[in-house]
Amino acid sequence: MRIAIDAMGGDYAPAQIVRGAVEGLQFLSADDELLLLGQEDAIRAHLPPEFASHRQIRVHHCPDVIAMDDSPVEALRQKKNSSIMIMVKLASERLVDAVISAGNTGACVAAAQLKMRTLGRVQRPGIAVVLPSFHGPLTVCDVGANVAPKPHHLLQYAQMASAYSEHVLKIQNPRVGLLSIGSEEVKGSPLVKLTHELLKRDPTVNFVGNVEGRDLFSGVCEVAVCDGFVGNVVLKLTEGLSDGIFKTISREIADESPELAKRFEPVVKKIWAKHDYSEHGGAPLLGVDGICIICHGSSDARAIKNAVRITIQYAKENLNRVFCDRLTEEEPANA
């Protein structure tokens, strides 16, 4: 398997990206390889000497860099030799089997749709992120790829995210909830109401109805579907709240007793590890013709290492074939 990694993408690129790629070698088989794309001098400056000539690591020079705050459309038009554009081009030509980036999400999604295209029955791809909860992993789709979807897009997200939850997270017959402002069927925007009807009629989805934001971590469903705008707000709110709670707990324990804080430190670290986004590595862009893993902009080496792991698992499960078998072929009327 050939995995292309955008070494210039992310807040801590290229240092943490390169380090994570090296750590990710542990998941590769003998015939697999990693291709690091970006400015060669910058990449090699952070590549440990013992890996400079490693047979499973190659460096591909890309002179342009798409910044995190660049306009996606303008960046793709003006920076055609960027690591993002080159890696998706290689994927479209089947010269690599998967791409990973912690860079500009909008540019990565747009480039993947432009070059890699979508699977035959997929109308719009969606980003599926795994959020940890007390009841197990929760898959939310979409979290930013499609901010103005049609009901049929959300139906396909439910179908694909269910398959992802089942095959990668090993959750049998995952329950699917539609994120809304109330659990009642009559509540929600026109988009939510129309999507509710589609999900209710689809025999391939274990639909449990509308779910509210407070239900996401209570164990009522293993998959939550929403538009990309709402999903991205949920994701960022969850990250901020989680970080704030852990900091508050740590500070309160330390203020109460330094000795107590020292005793609780291993426990707090263990809990944090279970709820850290880095543990899941990255979020797959479900529905593209290939494998595209989008990582958090602040991804460190551990996140990139785990992105390599989840990429290989995605490939082994042959998820794109599963998606093609499950997806609704034709768009229903008024959807």
N, C-alpha and C positions, 0 to 999 in steps of 0.2 A: 504494500500500500504506500502511495506517495502523498504526503500531507504538506501543503504549502502554508506557511505561517507569515503573516504580515508583521515583520520585525519592527516596523516604524509606527505601528498603531498603539495608542494607549498613553496614559499619563506618565508611565514609567518606562517607555520605550527609549532605546532598544535594550537597555540593560536587563530589565526584569523579563522581557519577552525572550531574549536569547537564553537567559538562565533557565527559564521555565521549559524551553524547548530541549535543552540539554537534559534536564531532569525527566522530561517526558520520554526520553529514549528507553527507559525501563519498560515501557509498555509495547515497544515495537518488536515485531518478529524479525528474524534474520534478514528477510528480503525487503523489509520496510525502510523508508527513508523520509527525512524531513528536509524541506526546502525553505530556507530563510530568505525572504524577499525584503529588499530595502537598500539603503546606501551601504555599499560593501565595506567601506572603511569603518563606519560606525558599528556595523555588526561584528566585524572581526576584532574590533577593539574590546568587545565584551565576551568574545568566545574564548573560553579557557584554552591554553596552548595544547593540552592533550586532546582537544576536540577539533583543533584547526584543520586536521586532515582526516577526520573521522569518516569512515566509509558510508555512514548513514546520515550524514549532515552535509548539505550543499548550500552554497550562498549564491543567490541570484541578484545581481545589481539592478536596482531601480532608482534612477536619479531624483524623481519627484516624490514629494511627501504631502499627503493630504492631512491637514491639521484637524484637530477635533472640532474647531469652530468654523471650519470652511463650509460654505454652502455646498451641499452634496451635488447638485446638478452642475453648478459652475466648476466645482473641483474635478468632476469626471470629464468635463469638456476641456478644461485647460491643463489638467495634469494626467495625460494619457499614459505616461510612463511611471505612474505611482505604483507602489507595492500592491495596493488594492486592485487597481485595474489590471495589472499584469497577472496577478494570481488567479482572478476569475477568468481571464482570457486563457490561461493554461488549463483551467478546469473545463472550460468550454471545448477545448481541443483535446480533452482526455489525456493531457500530459501530466496532470495530477488528479488524484481521486477525491481530495477534500481540501477545503480552505478554512483557515482560522484567523480571526482578526479581533483585536481589542480597540481598533481605531474608530473613526467616524462611522457611527451606526447607519446614518442615512445614506452615506456614500457606499457603504458595504452592501446594504440592501438593494440600492438602485443598480449598482454594478452587477450584482448577482442576477437580478432580473433581466438586465440588459444583455449580459454575456452568457450566463449559464442557462437562462430561460427557466420555465417552470415545467413540472411534470405534465404529461398530456392532459389530465383532467383537472389540474389545479388552475384556478383563475387568478388568485393572488396569494403569495406566500405569507406566512405569519411567523413571528418569533415566539417560541415556546420556552418560558423560563420555569425552572423548578424552584419552588420556595419550600423551605423546611417548616414543618409544624409539629406540634406535639403528637399528632395522629399520623405522621408520616409525610412523605413528599407530596406537594401540591403542584400540578402543572398548570400554568396560566398562559393562555394564547388568545389574543396577540398582545405583545407589550411594546409595540412601536413601529412595526413595519407598515401597517395599514390603518391610518387614523380615520378614514372615511369608508368603511366596508359596506358591502351589501349583505343582506341576510344570508345569502347562499355562501358567501365567504366565511361567515361565522360557523355555518353548518360544516363546511370543510375543515375549519380549524378544530371543531369538536371531534370530527372523525380522525384527523391526523394526530391530534394531541392524545386522544384515547389510545391509539395504536402505540404512540411513543411511551405513554405511561405503562402500558401493558408489556411491551417488549424490552424497554430499557430499564424501567423502574420495577418491573416484575409485579405489577399490581393487576390482579385478575379482575376482569370486567369492571374497570374504573367507572365510578359515578361522575356524571358530567352536570355541572351547574352553569346557568347563564347569569352573569353578573348584572344585577338590576337594583333599583331603589326600593324594592319590596319583593317579598316572596310570592305575593299573589300574582296570578296569571295576567290580570288586567293592568298591572302596573308596569311602568317603563316607557321608554321612548318608542316611536314607531319601529325603529330598527330592532329593538329588543322584542317587541310584540310579534313582529313577523318572523324573527329568528326562533322564537319560542314555538310557533306553530310548526316550523320546519323540523326542529329537534324532536318535538313530540311525536311526529309521524315517522321519524327515521328509526328503523329497527336495528341499525348497526350501532346506535349510541345508547348507552345506559343513562338516559336523561332523567334527572331528579327534580327539574323545575328551576325557577328563579332562585338565586341566592344573593344575599346582601353582603356588603363588605365585611361585616362583623362575622359572617359565617365561614369565611375563607379558611380560618385556622381552627375551626371547631370540629372538623372531621365530617362535615355533611357531604363533601365531594372530594374526589381526587383530581378532577380536571375542572378548571373554570374558564369560560369563554367570554371574551369581551372585545370591543374595538381597541385599536392600538393606542389611542389617546388615553382612554380610561386605564388600560393595562399598564401603561408606562407610569401613570400617576400612582397606581397601586404599588408597583414595583419600587419606585423611589420613596414613597411614603413608608413602606415596609422596611426598607434598608435604613432610613433615618431613624425610625422609631426603635428598631432593634438595637442600633448602635447607641441611641440615647438611653435606653433601658439598661443595657449592660454597663455603661459608664456610670449611671446613677447608682446602680447596685454596688459596683466596686467602690465608689466614693463613700457611700453610706457605711459600708462595712469597714473601710479604712478609718473613717472618722470615729466609728464606734470603738474599734480596738485594732491596733496594728497587728497584734498577735492573731486575732480572729481573721483578719484579712489574709495573713500568710497561710493560715489553715485552709481558707476557702479558695485560694488562688487556683489550685489544680482543678477544683470543681467548676469554677467560672470558666476557665480555659476549655474544659471539656465540653461544656454547654455551648460556648461560643463557636467551637469548631463544628458542632452539629448544625449551627444556624448561620454559618459563614458562606456567602455566595461562592467563595473561592473553591469550596469543596465540590461544587457541581461543575466547575470549569467554565462553562459557557452555555449559551442558549442556541439551539439549532434553529435555522431558518427553514421551517417546514414547508415543503412543496416545491423547492427548487430542484432542477435536474442535476443532482450531485449532492455533495455534503458541504454545508456552509455553517460554521459555528461562530457565533458572534459573542465575544466576551465583554465583560464590564470594562468601561474605560479606565478604571483604576485597578485593573487586574495586576496582581503580582506574579512572581514566578510560580507559586503553588497553583494559582488559577490557570495559568497557561499549561502547566504540567497536566492538570486534570482535564483541560480541554482536549489535550492529545488523547487521554484515556477515553473520554466520552466519544470522541470521533471514531476511534477504533471500534468501540462497542456499537455505535450507530451502524457502521459498515458491516459488522458481523451479523447484525440482526436483519440486514437487507431491508431496511425500513421503507425505502422508496418503492420497492415492489409491493410491500404491504399496503402503502398508501394508495397505489394504483388500483389494488384489488378492492379497497374499501370505499374509495371516493365516489360520491354521486356523480354520474356521468353528465347529466344535463341539468341546466339551471331551471328550477321550477318557475312557473309564471308568478309575476309580482315579487320576485326575490332578488 
